[in-house]
Amino acid sequence: MAHANNDDALLEIGFRIERWVKRNRLFLGAAAFVLVALIAGYFINDYAETKRIEAANEALLALQTDPNSGEALASLQAKSPELYELFALREACKNGDTAALAELAKKRTIAADIAAYELASLSAQSADLARFASRETSLLKELASFTEAYLLLQKGEFETAKTLLGGIPDSSELKNSATSLSHYGIVGR
């Protein structure tokens, strides 16, 4: 008897599900269509992104063999502006091109921060390095402070250099080098 009640209950649930599916047939069809479209869109987008990355890599490889290739430069800039900036930074640093570094330093990217540091470092002026290190967004603040302290030590400004080196946080990768420079740079004089 209990077995018959279970079969009836299952049959009743089956009929309810069937009626619900018939009532919501349009909604279920639309949901299935949207799901298929989203999945297709994801794969199409993934394919396009892969092709963009491959084209940017091909342009970069071409630039490594011929850095003056205008076609490869344009392709790299169009396909991957960030990679283009890093390539331009590398070329500017390699050639000591301060005009290119100054142009890169105006942007709002990691390459811009590195270009600004390179400009300050190339000037070999402690004021330029201090100005760079005081920027709120500088990623290389500690390196700029370290370089500035080194320049100050060369000028004989030991106390200022020691203060700068002491300002490098303990968590910094440069802390040990700063401590060594502080000790040997001042003691060695």
C-alpha positions as CSV (number, residue, x, y, z in Angstrom):
1,M,0.0,0.0,0.0
2,A,2.8,2.4,0.9
3,H,4.4,1.6,-2.4
4,A,1.3,2.7,-4.3
5,N,1.2,6.0,-2.4
6,N,4.8,6.7,-3.4
7,D,4.1,5.9,-7.0
8,D,1.0,8.2,-6.9
9,A,3.1,11.0,-5.3
10,L,5.8,10.7,-7.9
11,L,3.3,10.6,-10.7
12,E,1.6,13.8,-9.2
13,I,5.0,15.5,-9.0
14,G,5.7,14.5,-12.6
15,F,2.4,16.0,-13.8
16,R,3.0,19.2,-11.9
17,I,6.5,19.6,-13.5
18,E,5.0,18.9,-16.9
19,R,2.3,21.5,-16.5
20,W,4.9,24.0,-15.2
21,V,7.2,23.4,-18.2
22,K,4.2,23.8,-20.6
23,R,3.2,27.1,-18.9
24,N,6.8,28.5,-18.9
25,R,7.9,27.0,-22.3
26,L,8.6,30.5,-23.7
27,F,10.6,31.6,-20.7
28,L,12.7,28.3,-20.6
29,G,13.4,28.6,-24.3
30,A,14.5,32.2,-23.9
31,A,16.7,31.3,-21.0
32,A,18.3,28.5,-22.9
33,F,18.9,30.8,-25.9
34,V,20.5,33.4,-23.6
35,L,22.7,30.8,-22.0
36,V,23.9,29.5,-25.4
37,A,24.5,33.0,-26.6
38,L,26.5,33.8,-23.5
39,I,28.6,30.7,-23.8
40,A,29.2,31.4,-27.6
41,G,30.1,35.0,-26.8
42,Y,32.6,33.9,-24.2
43,F,34.4,31.6,-26.6
44,I,34.3,34.2,-29.4
45,N,35.8,36.8,-27.1
46,D,38.4,34.4,-25.9
47,Y,39.4,33.6,-29.5
48,A,39.6,37.3,-30.4
49,E,41.7,38.0,-27.3
50,T,44.1,35.1,-28.1
51,K,44.5,36.4,-31.7
52,R,45.1,40.0,-30.4
53,I,47.8,38.7,-28.1
54,E,49.4,36.6,-30.8
55,A,49.5,39.6,-33.2
56,A,51.1,41.7,-30.4
57,N,53.7,39.0,-29.7
58,E,54.5,38.7,-33.5
59,A,55.0,42.5,-33.6
60,L,57.2,42.4,-30.6
61,L,59.3,39.6,-32.1
62,A,59.6,41.6,-35.3
63,L,60.7,44.7,-33.3
64,Q,63.4,42.7,-31.5
65,T,65.0,41.9,-34.8
66,D,64.4,45.4,-36.3
67,P,63.6,48.1,-33.7
68,N,62.9,50.6,-36.4
69,S,60.1,48.7,-38.2
70,G,57.3,51.2,-38.5
71,E,54.8,48.6,-39.4
72,A,55.6,46.4,-36.3
73,L,55.6,49.5,-34.1
74,A,52.1,50.5,-35.3
75,S,50.8,47.0,-34.9
76,L,52.2,46.7,-31.4
77,Q,50.8,50.0,-30.4
78,A,47.3,49.1,-31.8
79,K,47.2,45.5,-30.4
80,S,48.8,46.1,-27.0
81,P,49.5,49.7,-25.9
82,E,51.0,48.6,-22.5
83,L,53.5,46.3,-24.3
84,Y,54.3,49.1,-26.7
85,E,55.0,51.4,-23.8
86,L,57.4,48.9,-22.2
87,F,59.1,48.4,-25.6
88,A,59.4,52.2,-26.0
89,L,60.8,52.4,-22.4
90,R,63.4,49.7,-23.1
91,E,64.5,51.5,-26.3
92,A,64.6,54.9,-24.6
93,C,66.7,53.5,-21.7
94,K,69.0,51.6,-24.0
95,N,69.6,54.7,-26.1
96,G,69.6,57.3,-23.3
97,D,66.7,59.1,-25.1
98,T,65.6,61.6,-22.4
99,A,62.9,63.1,-24.7
100,A,61.3,59.7,-25.1
101,L,61.6,59.1,-21.4
102,A,59.9,62.4,-20.7
103,E,57.1,61.6,-23.1
104,L,56.6,58.2,-21.4
105,A,56.7,59.8,-17.9
106,K,53.6,61.8,-18.7
107,K,51.4,58.7,-18.9
108,R,49.7,56.9,-16.0
109,T,51.2,53.5,-16.2
110,I,54.0,51.4,-14.6
111,A,56.2,52.3,-17.6
112,A,55.6,55.9,-16.9
113,D,56.8,55.5,-13.3
114,I,59.9,53.7,-14.4
115,A,60.5,56.4,-17.1
116,A,60.2,59.1,-14.5
117,Y,62.7,57.3,-12.2
118,E,65.1,56.9,-15.1
119,L,64.9,60.6,-15.9
120,A,65.6,61.5,-12.3
121,S,68.4,59.0,-12.1
122,L,70.0,60.1,-15.4
123,S,70.0,63.7,-14.2
124,A,72.2,62.7,-11.3
125,Q,70.6,65.5,-9.3
126,S,69.5,64.7,-5.8
127,A,66.7,67.3,-6.1
128,D,65.2,65.4,-9.0
129,L,65.3,62.1,-7.2
130,A,63.8,63.7,-4.1
131,R,61.0,65.1,-6.2
132,F,60.4,61.7,-7.7
133,A,60.5,60.0,-4.3
134,S,58.0,62.4,-2.9
135,R,55.3,61.6,-5.5
136,E,52.5,59.7,-3.9
137,T,52.1,57.2,-6.7
138,S,55.8,56.4,-7.1
139,L,56.5,52.7,-7.2
140,L,60.2,53.2,-6.9
141,K,60.3,55.6,-4.0
142,E,62.7,53.6,-2.0
143,L,65.1,53.1,-4.9
144,A,65.0,56.9,-5.6
145,S,65.8,57.6,-1.9
146,F,68.6,55.1,-2.0
147,T,70.1,56.6,-5.2
148,E,69.6,60.1,-3.8
149,A,71.5,59.1,-0.6
150,Y,74.3,57.7,-2.7
151,L,74.6,61.0,-4.6
152,L,74.6,62.9,-1.3
153,L,77.3,60.7,0.1
154,Q,79.4,61.4,-2.9
155,K,78.9,65.2,-2.2
156,G,79.9,64.7,1.4
157,E,76.4,65.4,2.8
158,F,76.6,62.5,5.3
159,E,73.8,63.4,7.7
160,T,71.2,64.1,5.0
161,A,72.2,60.8,3.4
162,K,71.9,58.9,6.7
163,T,68.5,60.4,7.3
164,L,67.3,59.4,3.8
165,L,68.7,55.8,4.2
166,G,67.1,55.6,7.7
167,G,63.7,56.5,6.1
168,I,63.7,53.3,4.0
169,P,61.2,51.0,5.7
170,D,62.3,47.7,7.3
171,S,60.0,45.8,5.0
172,S,61.8,47.1,1.9
173,E,64.1,44.9,-0.2
174,L,66.6,47.7,-0.1
175,K,66.8,48.0,3.7
176,N,69.9,45.8,4.0
177,S,71.7,47.7,1.2
178,A,70.6,51.0,2.7
179,T,72.1,49.9,6.1
180,S,75.3,48.9,4.4
181,L,75.5,52.1,2.4
182,S,74.8,54.1,5.5
183,H,77.5,52.3,7.5
184,Y,80.2,52.0,4.9
185,G,79.5,55.2,3.1
186,I,79.8,57.2,6.3
187,V,82.5,55.2,8.1
188,G,84.6,55.0,4.9
189,R,84.9,58.8,4.8
